[in-house]
């Protein structure tokens, strides 16, 4: 028998229950995760 399990990484609006129901017809089961050694930073882009 084939495994019907699908892995999905989501962020932003895909984490909202309303969006999940509208797109998939049900709430997704999952768990929070993190990216090791990942740093979120801001970068200013300037034009010369």
mmCIF entry with sequence, helices, sheets and N, C-alpha, C, O atoms, coordinates in Angstrom:
data_MODEL
# 
_entry.id   MODEL 
# 
_entity.id                         1 
_entity.type                       polymer 
_entity.pdbx_number_of_molecules   1 
# 
_entity_poly.entity_id                      1 
_entity_poly.type                           'polypeptide(L)' 
_entity_poly.nstd_linkage                   no 
_entity_poly.nstd_monomer                   no 
_entity_poly.pdbx_seq_one_letter_code       
;(UNK)(UNK)(UNK)(UNK)(UNK)(UNK)(UNK)(UNK)(UNK)(UNK)(UNK)(UNK)(UNK)(UNK)(UNK)(UNK)
(UNK)(UNK)(UNK)(UNK)(UNK)(UNK)(UNK)(UNK)(UNK)(UNK)(UNK)(UNK)(UNK)(UNK)(UNK)(UNK)
(UNK)(UNK)(UNK)(UNK)(UNK)(UNK)(UNK)(UNK)(UNK)(UNK)(UNK)(UNK)(UNK)(UNK)(UNK)(UNK)
;
_entity_poly.pdbx_seq_one_letter_code_can   XXXXXXXXXXXXXXXXXXXXXXXXXXXXXXXXXXXXXXXXXXXXXXXX 
_entity_poly.pdbx_strand_id                 A 
# 
loop_
_entity_poly_seq.entity_id 
_entity_poly_seq.num 
_entity_poly_seq.mon_id 
_entity_poly_seq.hetero 
1 1  UNK n 
1 2  UNK n 
1 3  UNK n 
1 4  UNK n 
1 5  UNK n 
1 6  UNK n 
1 7  UNK n 
1 8  UNK n 
1 9  UNK n 
1 10 UNK n 
1 11 UNK n 
1 12 UNK n 
1 13 UNK n 
1 14 UNK n 
1 15 UNK n 
1 16 UNK n 
1 17 UNK n 
1 18 UNK n 
1 19 UNK n 
1 20 UNK n 
1 21 UNK n 
1 22 UNK n 
1 23 UNK n 
1 24 UNK n 
1 25 UNK n 
1 26 UNK n 
1 27 UNK n 
1 28 UNK n 
1 29 UNK n 
1 30 UNK n 
1 31 UNK n 
1 32 UNK n 
1 33 UNK n 
1 34 UNK n 
1 35 UNK n 
1 36 UNK n 
1 37 UNK n 
1 38 UNK n 
1 39 UNK n 
1 40 UNK n 
1 41 UNK n 
1 42 UNK n 
1 43 UNK n 
1 44 UNK n 
1 45 UNK n 
1 46 UNK n 
1 47 UNK n 
1 48 UNK n 
# 
_struct_asym.id          A 
_struct_asym.entity_id   1 
# 
loop_
_struct_conf.conf_type_id 
_struct_conf.id 
_struct_conf.pdbx_PDB_helix_id 
_struct_conf.beg_label_comp_id 
_struct_conf.beg_label_asym_id 
_struct_conf.beg_label_seq_id 
_struct_conf.pdbx_beg_PDB_ins_code 
_struct_conf.end_label_comp_id 
_struct_conf.end_label_asym_id 
_struct_conf.end_label_seq_id 
_struct_conf.pdbx_end_PDB_ins_code 
_struct_conf.beg_auth_comp_id 
_struct_conf.beg_auth_asym_id 
_struct_conf.beg_auth_seq_id 
_struct_conf.end_auth_comp_id 
_struct_conf.end_auth_asym_id 
_struct_conf.end_auth_seq_id 
_struct_conf.pdbx_PDB_helix_class 
_struct_conf.details 
_struct_conf.pdbx_PDB_helix_length 
HELX_P HELX_P1 AA1 UNK A 12 ? UNK A 15 ? UNK A 12 UNK A 15 5 ? 4 
HELX_P HELX_P2 AA2 UNK A 17 ? UNK A 24 ? UNK A 17 UNK A 24 1 ? 8 
# 
_struct_conf_type.id          HELX_P 
_struct_conf_type.criteria    ? 
_struct_conf_type.reference   ? 
# 
loop_
_atom_site.group_PDB 
_atom_site.id 
_atom_site.type_symbol 
_atom_site.label_atom_id 
_atom_site.label_alt_id 
_atom_site.label_comp_id 
_atom_site.label_asym_id 
_atom_site.label_entity_id 
_atom_site.label_seq_id 
_atom_site.pdbx_PDB_ins_code 
_atom_site.Cartn_x 
_atom_site.Cartn_y 
_atom_site.Cartn_z 
_atom_site.occupancy 
_atom_site.B_iso_or_equiv 
_atom_site.pdbx_formal_charge 
_atom_site.auth_seq_id 
_atom_site.auth_comp_id 
_atom_site.auth_asym_id 
_atom_site.auth_atom_id 
_atom_site.pdbx_PDB_model_num 
ATOM 1   N N  . UNK A 1 1  ? 0.849   -1.182 0.000  1.00 0.00 ? 1  UNK A N  1 
ATOM 2   C CA . UNK A 1 1  ? 0.000   0.000  0.000  1.00 0.00 ? 1  UNK A CA 1 
ATOM 3   C C  . UNK A 1 1  ? 0.895   1.245  0.000  1.00 0.00 ? 1  UNK A C  1 
ATOM 4   O O  . UNK A 1 1  ? 1.896   1.291  0.714  1.00 0.00 ? 1  UNK A O  1 
ATOM 5   N N  . UNK A 1 2  ? 0.539   2.231  -0.785 1.00 0.00 ? 2  UNK A N  1 
ATOM 6   C CA . UNK A 1 2  ? 1.309   3.467  -0.864 1.00 0.00 ? 2  UNK A CA 1 
ATOM 7   C C  . UNK A 1 2  ? 1.049   4.357  0.350  1.00 0.00 ? 2  UNK A C  1 
ATOM 8   O O  . UNK A 1 2  ? -0.057  4.392  0.890  1.00 0.00 ? 2  UNK A O  1 
ATOM 9   N N  . UNK A 1 3  ? 2.088   5.072  0.763  1.00 0.00 ? 3  UNK A N  1 
ATOM 10  C CA . UNK A 1 3  ? 1.951   6.039  1.852  1.00 0.00 ? 3  UNK A CA 1 
ATOM 11  C C  . UNK A 1 3  ? 1.416   7.335  1.271  1.00 0.00 ? 3  UNK A C  1 
ATOM 12  O O  . UNK A 1 3  ? 2.065   7.933  0.413  1.00 0.00 ? 3  UNK A O  1 
ATOM 13  N N  . UNK A 1 4  ? 0.252   7.784  1.711  1.00 0.00 ? 4  UNK A N  1 
ATOM 14  C CA . UNK A 1 4  ? -0.362  9.010  1.203  1.00 0.00 ? 4  UNK A CA 1 
ATOM 15  C C  . UNK A 1 4  ? 0.039   10.229 2.003  1.00 0.00 ? 4  UNK A C  1 
ATOM 16  O O  . UNK A 1 4  ? -0.658  11.243 1.972  1.00 0.00 ? 4  UNK A O  1 
ATOM 17  N N  . UNK A 1 5  ? 1.142   10.152 2.717  1.00 0.00 ? 5  UNK A N  1 
ATOM 18  C CA . UNK A 1 5  ? 1.617   11.256 3.536  1.00 0.00 ? 5  UNK A CA 1 
ATOM 19  C C  . UNK A 1 5  ? 2.357   12.257 2.662  1.00 0.00 ? 5  UNK A C  1 
ATOM 20  O O  . UNK A 1 5  ? 3.213   11.878 1.862  1.00 0.00 ? 5  UNK A O  1 
ATOM 21  N N  . UNK A 1 6  ? 2.026   13.535 2.815  1.00 0.00 ? 6  UNK A N  1 
ATOM 22  C CA . UNK A 1 6  ? 2.686   14.603 2.079  1.00 0.00 ? 6  UNK A CA 1 
ATOM 23  C C  . UNK A 1 6  ? 3.296   15.577 3.072  1.00 0.00 ? 6  UNK A C  1 
ATOM 24  O O  . UNK A 1 6  ? 2.640   15.986 4.030  1.00 0.00 ? 6  UNK A O  1 
ATOM 25  N N  . UNK A 1 7  ? 4.537   15.945 2.848  1.00 0.00 ? 7  UNK A N  1 
ATOM 26  C CA . UNK A 1 7  ? 5.204   16.911 3.711  1.00 0.00 ? 7  UNK A CA 1 
ATOM 27  C C  . UNK A 1 7  ? 5.020   18.304 3.138  1.00 0.00 ? 7  UNK A C  1 
ATOM 28  O O  . UNK A 1 7  ? 5.145   18.503 1.929  1.00 0.00 ? 7  UNK A O  1 
ATOM 29  N N  . UNK A 1 8  ? 4.725   19.269 3.998  1.00 0.00 ? 8  UNK A N  1 
ATOM 30  C CA . UNK A 1 8  ? 4.497   20.644 3.573  1.00 0.00 ? 8  UNK A CA 1 
ATOM 31  C C  . UNK A 1 8  ? 5.132   21.581 4.574  1.00 0.00 ? 8  UNK A C  1 
ATOM 32  O O  . UNK A 1 8  ? 4.872   21.489 5.774  1.00 0.00 ? 8  UNK A O  1 
ATOM 33  N N  . UNK A 1 9  ? 5.962   22.482 4.087  1.00 0.00 ? 9  UNK A N  1 
ATOM 34  C CA . UNK A 1 9  ? 6.498   23.543 4.929  1.00 0.00 ? 9  UNK A CA 1 
ATOM 35  C C  . UNK A 1 9  ? 5.696   24.784 4.603  1.00 0.00 ? 9  UNK A C  1 
ATOM 36  O O  . UNK A 1 9  ? 5.613   25.180 3.441  1.00 0.00 ? 9  UNK A O  1 
ATOM 37  N N  . UNK A 1 10 ? 5.106   25.403 5.606  1.00 0.00 ? 10 UNK A N  1 
ATOM 38  C CA . UNK A 1 10 ? 4.311   26.606 5.345  1.00 0.00 ? 10 UNK A CA 1 
ATOM 39  C C  . UNK A 1 10 ? 4.701   27.730 6.283  1.00 0.00 ? 10 UNK A C  1 
ATOM 40  O O  . UNK A 1 10 ? 5.185   27.513 7.394  1.00 0.00 ? 10 UNK A O  1 
ATOM 41  N N  . UNK A 1 11 ? 4.480   28.898 5.813  1.00 0.00 ? 11 UNK A N  1 
ATOM 42  C CA . UNK A 1 11 ? 4.691   30.093 6.611  1.00 0.00 ? 11 UNK A CA 1 
ATOM 43  C C  . UNK A 1 11 ? 3.687   31.139 6.138  1.00 0.00 ? 11 UNK A C  1 
ATOM 44  O O  . UNK A 1 11 ? 3.005   30.947 5.131  1.00 0.00 ? 11 UNK A O  1 
ATOM 45  N N  . UNK A 1 12 ? 3.605   32.220 6.854  1.00 0.00 ? 12 UNK A N  1 
ATOM 46  C CA . UNK A 1 12 ? 2.693   33.286 6.438  1.00 0.00 ? 12 UNK A CA 1 
ATOM 47  C C  . UNK A 1 12 ? 1.249   32.855 6.490  1.00 0.00 ? 12 UNK A C  1 
ATOM 48  O O  . UNK A 1 12 ? 0.811   32.232 7.457  1.00 0.00 ? 12 UNK A O  1 
ATOM 49  N N  . UNK A 1 13 ? 0.500   33.191 5.436  1.00 0.00 ? 13 UNK A N  1 
ATOM 50  C CA . UNK A 1 13 ? -0.947  32.970 5.449  1.00 0.00 ? 13 UNK A CA 1 
ATOM 51  C C  . UNK A 1 13 ? -1.340  31.501 5.458  1.00 0.00 ? 13 UNK A C  1 
ATOM 52  O O  . UNK A 1 13 ? -2.450  31.178 5.879  1.00 0.00 ? 13 UNK A O  1 
ATOM 53  N N  . UNK A 1 14 ? -0.470  30.597 5.008  1.00 0.00 ? 14 UNK A N  1 
ATOM 54  C CA . UNK A 1 14 ? -0.824  29.172 5.036  1.00 0.00 ? 14 UNK A CA 1 
ATOM 55  C C  . UNK A 1 14 ? -0.937  28.629 6.450  1.00 0.00 ? 14 UNK A C  1 
ATOM 56  O O  . UNK A 1 14 ? -1.422  27.514 6.643  1.00 0.00 ? 14 UNK A O  1 
ATOM 57  N N  . UNK A 1 15 ? -0.500  29.389 7.436  1.00 0.00 ? 15 UNK A N  1 
ATOM 58  C CA . UNK A 1 15 ? -0.637  28.959 8.821  1.00 0.00 ? 15 UNK A CA 1 
ATOM 59  C C  . UNK A 1 15 ? -2.003  29.343 9.400  1.00 0.00 ? 15 UNK A C  1 
ATOM 60  O O  . UNK A 1 15 ? -2.374  28.878 10.478 1.00 0.00 ? 15 UNK A O  1 
ATOM 61  N N  . UNK A 1 16 ? -2.739  30.180 8.693  1.00 0.00 ? 16 UNK A N  1 
ATOM 62  C CA . UNK A 1 16 ? -4.053  30.614 9.183  1.00 0.00 ? 16 UNK A CA 1 
ATOM 63  C C  . UNK A 1 16 ? -5.095  29.528 8.956  1.00 0.00 ? 16 UNK A C  1 
ATOM 64  O O  . UNK A 1 16 ? -5.184  28.969 7.863  1.00 0.00 ? 16 UNK A O  1 
ATOM 65  N N  . UNK A 1 17 ? -5.889  29.225 9.990  1.00 0.00 ? 17 UNK A N  1 
ATOM 66  C CA . UNK A 1 17 ? -6.891  28.170 9.894  1.00 0.00 ? 17 UNK A CA 1 
ATOM 67  C C  . UNK A 1 17 ? -7.869  28.426 8.749  1.00 0.00 ? 17 UNK A C  1 
ATOM 68  O O  . UNK A 1 17 ? -8.204  27.504 8.006  1.00 0.00 ? 17 UNK A O  1 
ATOM 69  N N  . UNK A 1 18 ? -8.325  29.656 8.601  1.00 0.00 ? 18 UNK A N  1 
ATOM 70  C CA . UNK A 1 18 ? -9.285  30.002 7.542  1.00 0.00 ? 18 UNK A CA 1 
ATOM 71  C C  . UNK A 1 18 ? -8.695  29.706 6.160  1.00 0.00 ? 18 UNK A C  1 
ATOM 72  O O  . UNK A 1 18 ? -9.396  29.189 5.290  1.00 0.00 ? 18 UNK A O  1 
ATOM 73  N N  . UNK A 1 19 ? -7.443  30.020 5.954  1.00 0.00 ? 19 UNK A N  1 
ATOM 74  C CA . UNK A 1 19 ? -6.792  29.784 4.665  1.00 0.00 ? 19 UNK A CA 1 
ATOM 75  C C  . UNK A 1 19 ? -6.640  28.287 4.408  1.00 0.00 ? 19 UNK A C  1 
ATOM 76  O O  . UNK A 1 19 ? -6.841  27.832 3.282  1.00 0.00 ? 19 UNK A O  1 
ATOM 77  N N  . UNK A 1 20 ? -6.291  27.527 5.428  1.00 0.00 ? 20 UNK A N  1 
ATOM 78  C CA . UNK A 1 20 ? -6.165  26.074 5.278  1.00 0.00 ? 20 UNK A CA 1 
ATOM 79  C C  . UNK A 1 20 ? -7.502  25.454 4.873  1.00 0.00 ? 20 UNK A C  1 
ATOM 80  O O  . UNK A 1 20 ? -7.557  24.623 3.967  1.00 0.00 ? 20 UNK A O  1 
ATOM 81  N N  . UNK A 1 21 ? -8.564  25.857 5.539  1.00 0.00 ? 21 UNK A N  1 
ATOM 82  C CA . UNK A 1 21 ? -9.893  25.314 5.231  1.00 0.00 ? 21 UNK A CA 1 
ATOM 83  C C  . UNK A 1 21 ? -10.311 25.686 3.815  1.00 0.00 ? 21 UNK A C  1 
ATOM 84  O O  . UNK A 1 21 ? -10.846 24.847 3.090  1.00 0.00 ? 21 UNK A O  1 
ATOM 85  N N  . UNK A 1 22 ? -10.073 26.943 3.408  1.00 0.00 ? 22 UNK A N  1 
ATOM 86  C CA . UNK A 1 22 ? -10.451 27.380 2.066  1.00 0.00 ? 22 UNK A CA 1 
ATOM 87  C C  . UNK A 1 22 ? -9.648  26.664 0.981  1.00 0.00 ? 22 UNK A C  1 
ATOM 88  O O  . UNK A 1 22 ? -10.179 26.397 -0.097 1.00 0.00 ? 22 UNK A O  1 
ATOM 89  N N  . UNK A 1 23 ? -8.390  26.352 1.243  1.00 0.00 ? 23 UNK A N  1 
ATOM 90  C CA . UNK A 1 23 ? -7.533  25.731 0.230  1.00 0.00 ? 23 UNK A CA 1 
ATOM 91  C C  . UNK A 1 23 ? -7.571  24.205 0.244  1.00 0.00 ? 23 UNK A C  1 
ATOM 92  O O  . UNK A 1 23 ? -7.526  23.577 -0.813 1.00 0.00 ? 23 UNK A O  1 
ATOM 93  N N  . UNK A 1 24 ? -7.652  23.608 1.426  1.00 0.00 ? 24 UNK A N  1 
ATOM 94  C CA . UNK A 1 24 ? -7.543  22.155 1.551  1.00 0.00 ? 24 UNK A CA 1 
ATOM 95  C C  . UNK A 1 24 ? -8.829  21.487 2.038  1.00 0.00 ? 24 UNK A C  1 
ATOM 96  O O  . UNK A 1 24 ? -8.950  20.262 2.000  1.00 0.00 ? 24 UNK A O  1 
ATOM 97  N N  . UNK A 1 25 ? -9.776  22.286 2.491  1.00 0.00 ? 25 UNK A N  1 
ATOM 98  C CA . UNK A 1 25 ? -11.039 21.724 2.974  1.00 0.00 ? 25 UNK A CA 1 
ATOM 99  C C  . UNK A 1 25 ? -10.990 21.197 4.387  1.00 0.00 ? 25 UNK A C  1 
ATOM 100 O O  . UNK A 1 25 ? -11.975 20.642 4.873  1.00 0.00 ? 25 UNK A O  1 
ATOM 101 N N  . UNK A 1 26 ? -9.856  21.360 5.063  1.00 0.00 ? 26 UNK A N  1 
ATOM 102 C CA . UNK A 1 26 ? -9.709  20.908 6.455  1.00 0.00 ? 26 UNK A CA 1 
ATOM 103 C C  . UNK A 1 26 ? -8.461  21.561 7.041  1.00 0.00 ? 26 UNK A C  1 
ATOM 104 O O  . UNK A 1 26 ? -7.644  22.134 6.320  1.00 0.00 ? 26 UNK A O  1 
ATOM 105 N N  . UNK A 1 27 ? -8.332  21.463 8.363  1.00 0.00 ? 27 UNK A N  1 
ATOM 106 C CA . UNK A 1 27 ? -7.133  21.968 9.025  1.00 0.00 ? 27 UNK A CA 1 
ATOM 107 C C  . UNK A 1 27 ? -5.997  20.974 8.851  1.00 0.00 ? 27 UNK A C  1 
ATOM 108 O O  . UNK A 1 27 ? -6.211  19.763 8.902  1.00 0.00 ? 27 UNK A O  1 
ATOM 109 N N  . UNK A 1 28 ? -4.815  21.475 8.650  1.00 0.00 ? 28 UNK A N  1 
ATOM 110 C CA . UNK A 1 28 ? -3.641  20.621 8.486  1.00 0.00 ? 28 UNK A CA 1 
ATOM 111 C C  . UNK A 1 28 ? -3.083  20.229 9.848  1.00 0.00 ? 28 UNK A C  1 
ATOM 112 O O  . UNK A 1 28 ? -3.113  21.021 10.790 1.00 0.00 ? 28 UNK A O  1 
ATOM 113 N N  . UNK A 1 29 ? -2.580  19.017 9.948  1.00 0.00 ? 29 UNK A N  1 
ATOM 114 C CA . UNK A 1 29 ? -1.925  18.554 11.167 1.00 0.00 ? 29 UNK A CA 1 
ATOM 115 C C  . UNK A 1 29 ? -0.438  18.802 11.005 1.00 0.00 ? 29 UNK A C  1 
ATOM 116 O O  . UNK A 1 29 ? 0.133   18.495 9.958  1.00 0.00 ? 29 UNK A O  1 
ATOM 117 N N  . UNK A 1 30 ? 0.183   19.343 12.010 1.00 0.00 ? 30 UNK A N  1 
ATOM 118 C CA . UNK A 1 30 ? 1.606   19.603 11.896 1.00 0.00 ? 30 UNK A CA 1 
ATOM 119 C C  . UNK A 1 30 ? 2.210   20.007 13.213 1.00 0.00 ? 30 UNK A C  1 
ATOM 120 O O  . UNK A 1 30 ? 1.552   19.995 14.254 1.00 0.00 ? 30 UNK A O  1 
ATOM 121 N N  . UNK A 1 31 ? 3.452   20.360 13.153 1.00 0.00 ? 31 UNK A N  1 
ATOM 122 C CA . UNK A 1 31 ? 4.169   20.800 14.343 1.00 0.00 ? 31 UNK A CA 1 
ATOM 123 C C  . UNK A 1 31 ? 5.125   21.916 13.954 1.00 0.00 ? 31 UNK A C  1 
ATOM 124 O O  . UNK A 1 31 ? 5.582   21.985 12.813 1.00 0.00 ? 31 UNK A O  1 
ATOM 125 N N  . UNK A 1 32 ? 5.419   22.772 14.889 1.00 0.00 ? 32 UNK A N  1 
ATOM 126 C CA . UNK A 1 32 ? 6.345   23.868 14.642 1.00 0.00 ? 32 UNK A CA 1 
ATOM 127 C C  . UNK A 1 32 ? 7.749   23.318 14.496 1.00 0.00 ? 32 UNK A C  1 
ATOM 128 O O  . UNK A 1 32 ? 8.117   22.320 15.117 1.00 0.00 ? 32 UNK A O  1 
ATOM 129 N N  . UNK A 1 33 ? 8.517   23.984 13.671 1.00 0.00 ? 33 UNK A N  1 
ATOM 130 C CA . UNK A 1 33 ? 9.886   23.569 13.431 1.00 0.00 ? 33 UNK A CA 1 
ATOM 131 C C  . UNK A 1 33 ? 10.746  24.821 13.346 1.00 0.00 ? 33 UNK A C  1 
ATOM 132 O O  . UNK A 1 33 ? 10.231  25.937 13.408 1.00 0.00 ? 33 UNK A O  1 
ATOM 133 N N  . UNK A 1 34 ? 12.031  24.642 13.206 1.00 0.00 ? 34 UNK A N  1 
ATOM 134 C CA . UNK A 1 34 ? 12.932  25.787 13.091 1.00 0.00 ? 34 UNK A CA 1 
ATOM 135 C C  . UNK A 1 34 ? 14.092  25.423 12.177 1.00 0.00 ? 34 UNK A C  1 
ATOM 136 O O  . UNK A 1 34 ? 14.384  24.246 11.963 1.00 0.00 ? 34 UNK A O  1 
ATOM 137 N N  . UNK A 1 35 ? 14.740  26.427 11.650 1.00 0.00 ? 35 UNK A N  1 
ATOM 138 C CA . UNK A 1 35 ? 15.917  26.225 10.815 1.00 0.00 ? 35 UNK A CA 1 
ATOM 139 C C  . UNK A 1 35 ? 17.142  26.525 11.663 1.00 0.00 ? 35 UNK A C  1 
ATOM 140 O O  . UNK A 1 35 ? 17.327  27.652 12.123 1.00 0.00 ? 35 UNK A O  1 
ATOM 141 N N  . UNK A 1 36 ? 17.971  25.520 11.866 1.00 0.00 ? 36 UNK A N  1 
ATOM 142 C CA . UNK A 1 36 ? 19.177  25.706 12.665 1.00 0.00 ? 36 UNK A CA 1 
ATOM 143 C C  . UNK A 1 36 ? 20.173  26.598 11.927 1.00 0.00 ? 36 UNK A C  1 
ATOM 144 O O  . UNK A 1 36 ? 20.299  26.527 10.705 1.00 0.00 ? 36 UNK A O  1 
ATOM 145 N N  . UNK A 1 37 ? 20.867  27.425 12.673 1.00 0.00 ? 37 UNK A N  1 
ATOM 146 C CA . UNK A 1 37 ? 21.894  28.328 12.133 1.00 0.00 ? 37 UNK A CA 1 
ATOM 147 C C  . UNK A 1 37 ? 21.340  29.310 11.105 1.00 0.00 ? 37 UNK A C  1 
ATOM 148 O O  . UNK A 1 37 ? 22.080  29.778 10.239 1.00 0.00 ? 37 UNK A O  1 
ATOM 149 N N  . UNK A 1 38 ? 20.061  29.624 11.189 1.00 0.00 ? 38 UNK A N  1 
ATOM 150 C CA . UNK A 1 38 ? 19.442  30.577 10.275 1.00 0.00 ? 38 UNK A CA 1 
ATOM 151 C C  . UNK A 1 38 ? 19.291  31.901 11.002 1.00 0.00 ? 38 UNK A C  1 
ATOM 152 O O  . UNK A 1 38 ? 18.844  31.940 12.148 1.00 0.00 ? 38 UNK A O  1 
ATOM 153 N N  . UNK A 1 39 ? 19.659  32.974 10.343 1.00 0.00 ? 39 UNK A N  1 
ATOM 154 C CA . UNK A 1 39 ? 19.578  34.299 10.944 1.00 0.00 ? 39 UNK A CA 1 
ATOM 155 C C  . UNK A 1 39 ? 18.717  35.191 10.065 1.00 0.00 ? 39 UNK A C  1 
ATOM 156 O O  . UNK A 1 39 ? 18.967  35.309 8.865  1.00 0.00 ? 39 UNK A O  1 
ATOM 157 N N  . UNK A 1 40 ? 17.714  35.812 10.646 1.00 0.00 ? 40 UNK A N  1 
ATOM 158 C CA . UNK A 1 40 ? 16.874  36.753 9.942  1.00 0.00 ? 40 UNK A CA 1 
ATOM 159 C C  . UNK A 1 40 ? 17.451  38.137 10.118 1.00 0.00 ? 40 UNK A C  1 
ATOM 160 O O  . UNK A 1 40 ? 17.722  38.560 11.242 1.00 0.00 ? 40 UNK A O  1 
ATOM 161 N N  . UNK A 1 41 ? 17.641  38.842 9.034  1.00 0.00 ? 41 UNK A N  1 
ATOM 162 C CA . UNK A 1 41 ? 18.273  40.157 9.090  1.00 0.00 ? 41 UNK A CA 1 
ATOM 163 C C  . UNK A 1 41 ? 17.667  41.050 8.030  1.00 0.00 ? 41 UNK A C  1 
ATOM 164 O O  . UNK A 1 41 ? 16.975  40.570 7.132  1.00 0.00 ? 41 UNK A O  1 
ATOM 165 N N  . UNK A 1 42 ? 17.914  42.321 8.123  1.00 0.00 ? 42 UNK A N  1 
ATOM 166 C CA . UNK A 1 42 ? 17.444  43.290 7.140  1.00 0.00 ? 42 UNK A CA 1 
ATOM 167 C C  . UNK A 1 42 ? 18.623  43.831 6.368  1.00 0.00 ? 42 UNK A C  1 
ATOM 168 O O  . UNK A 1 42 ? 19.720  43.979 6.906  1.00 0.00 ? 42 UNK A O  1 
ATOM 169 N N  . UNK A 1 43 ? 18.391  44.126 5.105  1.00 0.00 ? 43 UNK A N  1 
ATOM 170 C CA . UNK A 1 43 ? 19.425  44.661 4.242  1.00 0.00 ? 43 UNK A CA 1 
ATOM 171 C C  . UNK A 1 43 ? 18.857  45.853 3.505  1.00 0.00 ? 43 UNK A C  1 
ATOM 172 O O  . UNK A 1 43 ? 17.803  45.751 2.877  1.00 0.00 ? 43 UNK A O  1 
ATOM 173 N N  . UNK A 1 44 ? 19.538  46.978 3.573  1.00 0.00 ? 44 UNK A N  1 
ATOM 174 C CA . UNK A 1 44 ? 19.094  48.177 2.865  1.00 0.00 ? 44 UNK A CA 1 
ATOM 175 C C  . UNK A 1 44 ? 19.752  48.186 1.489  1.00 0.00 ? 44 UNK A C  1 
ATOM 176 O O  . UNK A 1 44 ? 20.974  48.094 1.371  1.00 0.00 ? 44 UNK A O  1 
ATOM 177 N N  . UNK A 1 45 ? 18.936  48.296 0.465  1.00 0.00 ? 45 UNK A N  1 
ATOM 178 C CA . UNK A 1 45 ? 19.457  48.359 -0.909 1.00 0.00 ? 45 UNK A CA 1 
ATOM 179 C C  . UNK A 1 45 ? 19.431  49.810 -1.353 1.00 0.00 ? 45 UNK A C  1 
ATOM 180 O O  . UNK A 1 45 ? 18.388  50.464 -1.329 1.00 0.00 ? 45 UNK A O  1 
ATOM 181 N N  . UNK A 1 46 ? 20.562  50.291 -1.746 1.00 0.00 ? 46 UNK A N  1 
ATOM 182 C CA . UNK A 1 46 ? 20.657  51.684 -2.202 1.00 0.00 ? 46 UNK A CA 1 
ATOM 183 C C  . UNK A 1 46 ? 21.103  51.728 -3.657 1.00 0.00 ? 46 UNK A C  1 
ATOM 184 O O  . UNK A 1 46 ? 21.839  50.856 -4.119 1.00 0.00 ? 46 UNK A O  1 
ATOM 185 N N  . UNK A 1 47 ? 20.654  52.740 -4.363 1.00 0.00 ? 47 UNK A N  1 
ATOM 186 C CA . UNK A 1 47 ? 21.021  52.929 -5.767 1.00 0.00 ? 47 UNK A CA 1 
ATOM 187 C C  . UNK A 1 47 ? 22.102  54.010 -5.829 1.00 0.00 ? 47 UNK A C  1 
ATOM 188 O O  . UNK A 1 47 ? 22.004  55.028 -5.143 1.00 0.00 ? 47 UNK A O  1 
ATOM 189 N N  . UNK A 1 48 ? 23.112  53.794 -6.635 1.00 0.00 ? 48 UNK A N  1 
ATOM 190 C CA . UNK A 1 48 ? 24.173  54.797 -6.803 1.00 0.00 ? 48 UNK A CA 1 
ATOM 191 C C  . UNK A 1 48 ? 24.017  55.525 -8.096 1.00 0.00 ? 48 UNK A C  1 
ATOM 192 O O  . UNK A 1 48 ? 24.818  56.406 -8.409 1.00 0.00 ? 48 UNK A O  1 
# 
